[in-house]
Structure formats: C-alpha cells, structure tokens
Amino acid sequence: MKSFAALVLLLTSSQVFAAASCTDKIEVLDNTQVHLMAGAQSCMLSLTPRGDAMAYRSFLLQSNGLFMVFNSLSGGAEDGATGAREYFFFPRTHNLDYRFDAATKRVYVTSPSGKIFEFDTEKTRLVSVTGTEFTTDHAIQPGNGGGIEITRNDKVYLDLGFQLGQSPSQNPRRKVQFKDLKHKSCDVSNSEVFKYTSDQDVYFKYSDAQLTRFLARRCPQLVL
C-alpha cells in the first residue's frame, strides 16, 4: 500500500460487488477532492484532502458495502507509512451517490447501506453517519486504529480492524468481527467471508441474503 491512489486501483479489481453503474466524476469542493469512480462491476467514491502533506486521512466507500479510513503517515518504511481501517455495512440496497451543500461546506454521501455519511469539506473530516455512533482521533499516527472507531450501529456490520502497510482484508488468516446493535460480536477469519485468487485479488463472498444465512449459522448470538 504505497498511496491512497494505489489502494483505490487495487480495490477497483478486488472486493467486487454487483452494483448499479456510476459515471466517473472528479470535483474539488473547498479543500476536499471527491472522486466518483466506475469499476468493472463496482462503484467507488473517495474523499481526499488537497495539498502535499505527507500525513493525511482519506476515505473510500464502495458499492460492496466497504467504508475505508486510509491514513498516510509521514515518512517511514513502506509497511509502516500507510494504514487502513475497514468496515462493511449491510444490507447493500442503495446506489452510491453524493451531494454537496456549499452553504454548510458539507458533502453528504448516500452509502450502499442507505446510511448518509456527512463530511466537512474544509478539513476532509467525517462529521456524522446516520444510525451510527463513532469516536474520532484527528491525530494521524499508527496507534489509534485509523482514527475512526465505531461504537454503535443500528444493524450488523463487519469490523476488519486497522492494518499497517496493506488492506486488513488481504490476510486470509486475520480475525475480524461481525458486530450487532446490542454490542455483541462474533469473530471469524477473513477466509470465511472473502475469496482469494491466485492473482491476489480479494472478493467479498456473499450477497445480502447469503450473508444472512451465513451469520444465522456461524454467529447465532447476533441480532440480525
């Protein structure tokens, strides 16, 4: 993971989820660049702060339900210069889209789960997510788990945690957690929910209906 742009290119060919088509569009809104991208079978939207600072935080949403918090850390070796925190929200029933409110300097992103992600375009910061509570540490450093920690969500979601140097989904043996609205959790391995190809691509295995059946069997303690 050398840069946010490189990671976006990786995700264009990985974690594919069938989605409505979207049109490539780049806008500079205050100090934030918003890029809506159409992949082969997916749609992605990134929000990146403008400027040439070595340390920054960017965000990526994808039509498979992914919400990624990318951190570029200042200096260091490749495996310690970047890091990503990843979440997946379900179900995935909406088109990925956004609107800008110039008066309030806010971008409102409609995510595939229907949640509205509100971002401040002056500082490229996450302000709110409908149905979700989270804490924010604005420091760009490797010890805070990416800086965005979800504390409550109104539906089941997947927390892949934070990983330096690569996407948290890249290691098939890594333990990740499904969590529900009652704060119950269920540990699974990445290989249970992601498919890994010989070309090192990573695909989320399940449709929403398939995921519900998987969780009912694998994680019966969760409220679905």
Secondary structure as UniProt FT lines:
FT   HELIX           4..12
FT   STRAND          25..29
FT   TURN            30..31
FT   STRAND          32..38
FT   STRAND          43..49
FT   STRAND          56..62
FT   TURN            63..64
FT   STRAND          66..72
FT   HELIX           78..81
FT   STRAND          82..89
FT   STRAND          97..101
FT   TURN            102..105
FT   STRAND          106..110
FT   TURN            112..113
FT   STRAND          116..120
FT   TURN            121..124
FT   STRAND          125..129
FT   TURN            130..131
FT   STRAND          132..136
FT   HELIX           142..144
FT   TURN            145..146
FT   STRAND          148..153
FT   STRAND          157..164
FT   TURN            168..169
FT   TURN            172..173
FT   STRAND          175..179
FT   TURN            181..182
FT   STRAND          185..189
FT   HELIX           190..193
FT   STRAND          194..196
FT   TURN            198..199
FT   STRAND          202..204
FT   HELIX           208..218
FT   TURN            220..221
//
